[in-house]
Amino acid sequence: MRVRVRVRAWVLAARARVVRRDAGMVTSEYAMGLIAAVGFAALLYEVLTSGQVRGALQDIVGRALNGQF
């Protein structure tokens, strides 16, 4: 019985180590996520500062400011 308890404790400790090891991103995954986020931000900036989108946003703001009460 005592051996069974020790084996069970060892198995639970091994599982905890595996879970702890997979708890977060490693440096390479963090770097790739950061690069993807920066790329998406750059693409979004380019779209929002394009002529068509800028004109549409100015039109929306202009209509909102000139609205009738």
Secondary structure by P-SEA (a helix, b strand, c coil): caaaaaaaaaaaaaaaaaaaaaccccaaaaaaaaaaaaaaaaaaaaaaacaaaaaaaaaaaaaaaaccc
